[in-house]
Amino acid sequence: MGLATNREFERLNALRRYAILDTPPENAFDRVTALAADMLGVQVAMVSLVDANRVWFKSVHGPARIKQMERGPALCGAAINHDQVYVVEQASSDPRTAEHPLVTGEFGLEFYAGVPLRTHDGHVLGTLCCMDRTPRSVTPQQLKMLETLAGVVMDEIELRRSAAQISRLSEALAEACHDLERRASFDPLTGVLSRAAMLER
């Protein structure tokens, strides 16, 4: 297994651990995409998660009402391989993106800016991205703010994972307590109520 293949395998394993793919919309992510679109003055902003063969959108702000699309080498699929913001100012004339379905299709994408969503251990799950139908440039200050919002998105993803872990631990603890209580109430040899449990009842 090559280095790049191994890195992608580990990245996909990390994405699975977060268990966020195909989950319902959440206000926390929708507020971030709305703010990102307003901040850059674009029509569309998305939180994308890059799976093995598809790009799935956790949040979509704007007219591009899609939930997922085939993973390709351009846009979000390419942005996850960059350390910084991945920017395409005029997609139809850029060889990296000219054949992308969002560029050639009905939406007619021209501008794209995507910030990697990076976990604390360095795996990139997807992007916070902004798109528009008209070519445009973006200022360093806007890119910096977009990176900050991507950090907020990643914090939300980490929080929902921690909440799920706490919930699982609470369930396991409740089950263990119930098991201990049951064991303490019954004689292990005869299976009948112990004297203490009988007196209590």
C-alpha positions in Angstrom: 0.0 0.0 0.0 1.5 3.3 -1.1 1.9 6.3 1.2 -0.9 8.3 -0.4 -3.2 5.2 -0.3 -2.4 4.6 3.3 -3.0 8.2 4.2 -6.4 8.1 2.4 -7.3 4.9 4.2 -6.6 6.5 7.6 -8.5 9.6 6.6 -11.6 7.6 5.7 -11.3 5.6 9.0 -11.2 9.0 10.9 -14.3 10.1 9.0 -16.2 6.9 10.0 -15.2 7.4 13.6 -17.0 10.8 13.7 -20.3 9.1 12.4 -21.5 12.3 10.8 -22.2 11.1 7.3 -26.0 11.0 6.4 -27.0 12.7 9.6 -29.9 15.2 9.6 -29.3 19.0 9.2 -28.3 20.9 12.3 -28.7 24.6 13.1 -25.1 25.0 14.3 -23.7 24.1 10.9 -26.5 26.0 9.0 -25.7 29.2 10.9 -22.0 28.9 9.9 -22.7 28.4 6.2 -25.1 31.4 6.2 -22.5 33.5 7.9 -19.7 32.3 5.4 -21.9 33.2 2.4 -22.7 36.6 3.8 -19.1 37.3 4.7 -17.8 36.5 1.2 -20.9 37.9 -0.6 -21.5 34.6 -2.5 -24.6 32.7 -3.3 -23.7 29.3 -1.8 -21.8 28.0 1.2 -21.5 24.4 2.2 -20.0 22.1 4.8 -18.8 19.1 2.8 -17.6 15.7 3.9 -15.4 13.8 1.4 -16.2 10.1 1.5 -14.5 7.4 -0.7 -16.7 7.9 -3.8 -18.8 10.9 -3.0 -18.9 14.3 -1.4 -21.8 14.6 1.1 -23.1 18.0 2.3 -23.9 18.4 6.0 -25.1 21.9 5.4 -26.0 23.9 2.2 -26.8 27.6 2.2 -28.2 29.0 -1.0 -29.9 27.8 -4.2 -27.7 24.7 -4.8 -30.0 22.3 -3.0 -27.9 19.1 -3.3 -27.2 16.5 -0.7 -24.3 14.8 -2.3 -22.4 14.3 -5.6 -19.8 12.0 -7.0 -16.3 12.7 -5.8 -14.0 14.1 -8.4 -10.4 15.4 -8.5 -11.6 19.1 -8.5 -13.2 21.4 -5.8 -13.8 19.6 -2.5 -11.9 16.5 -3.5 -8.9 18.6 -4.3 -9.3 21.1 -1.4 -8.8 18.3 1.2 -5.3 17.8 -0.1 -4.3 21.5 0.6 -3.0 22.9 3.9 -4.5 26.3 3.2 -7.6 27.6 1.4 -8.1 26.2 -2.1 -9.3 29.0 -4.3 -10.6 29.0 -7.9 -11.4 32.5 -9.2 -12.7 31.6 -12.6 -13.6 27.9 -12.8 -14.7 27.7 -16.4 -11.3 28.7 -17.7 -9.2 26.9 -15.0 -7.9 23.5 -16.1 -8.4 22.1 -12.6 -12.1 22.7 -12.7 -13.3 23.3 -16.2 -14.9 19.9 -16.6 -16.5 19.7 -13.1 -20.3 19.1 -13.2 -21.1 22.2 -11.1 -19.1 24.2 -13.7 -20.5 22.7 -16.8 -24.0 22.0 -15.5 -27.1 24.1 -14.7 -25.5 25.9 -11.7 -22.6 27.3 -13.8 -20.1 27.6 -10.9 -17.3 30.1 -11.5 -15.9 30.9 -8.0 -14.8 28.4 -5.3 -13.0 28.7 -2.0 -12.7 25.7 0.3 -11.0 25.4 3.7 -10.0 22.0 4.9 -11.8 20.7 8.0 -8.9 19.2 9.9 -9.2 17.0 13.1 -6.9 17.4 16.1 -4.8 14.5 14.8 -4.4 15.9 11.3 -7.0 14.1 9.2 -9.1 16.2 6.8 -12.7 15.2 6.8 -14.0 17.7 4.2 -14.3 21.5 3.7 -16.1 24.6 4.5 -16.6 26.0 1.0 -18.1 29.0 -0.7 -19.3 29.1 -4.3 -20.6 31.7 -6.8 -21.9 31.9 -10.4 -19.7 34.9 -11.2 -15.8 35.0 -11.2 -14.4 36.9 -8.3 -11.3 37.4 -6.1 -11.1 37.1 -2.4 -9.2 39.2 0.1 -6.6 37.8 2.6 -8.9 39.0 5.4 -11.9 37.1 4.0 -9.8 34.0 3.7 -8.6 34.4 7.3 -12.3 34.7 8.5 -13.2 31.6 6.4 -10.5 29.6 8.1 -11.8 30.8 11.5 -15.3 29.6 10.6 -13.9 26.3 9.4 -12.4 25.9 12.9 -15.8 26.5 14.4 -17.3 23.8 12.2 -14.6 21.4 13.3 -15.3 22.3 16.9 -19.0 21.4 16.4 -18.0 18.1 14.8 -15.7 17.3 17.7 -18.5 18.3 20.3 -21.1 16.0 18.7 -18.6 13.1 18.7 -17.8 13.8 22.4 -21.6 14.0 23.2 -22.1 10.6 21.5 -19.3 9.0 23.4 -20.6 10.4 26.7 -24.1 9.0 25.9 -22.6 5.6 25.1 -20.6 5.6 28.4 -23.7 6.6 30.4 -25.7 3.8 28.9 -22.9 1.3 29.7 -22.6 2.6 33.3 -26.4 2.4 33.8 -26.3 -1.2 32.5 -23.4 -2.1 34.7 -25.1 -0.6 37.8 -28.3 -2.6 37.0 -26.2 -5.8 36.7 -24.4 -5.2 40.0 -27.7 -4.5 41.7 -29.2 -7.7 40.3 -26.2 -9.7 41.4 -26.4 -8.3 44.9 -30.1 -9.1 45.2 -29.9 -12.8 44.3 -27.9 -15.6 45.8 -25.4 -16.8 43.1 -25.8 -20.5 44.1 -29.6 -20.8 44.5 -30.8 -17.9 42.4 -33.3 -16.8 45.1 -33.4 -13.4 46.7 -30.7 -12.8 49.2 -31.7 -12.1 52.8 -30.8 -8.4 52.6 -32.9 -8.0 49.4 -35.8 -9.9 50.9 -35.8 -7.7 54.0 -35.6 -4.6 51.9 -38.6 -5.7 49.7 
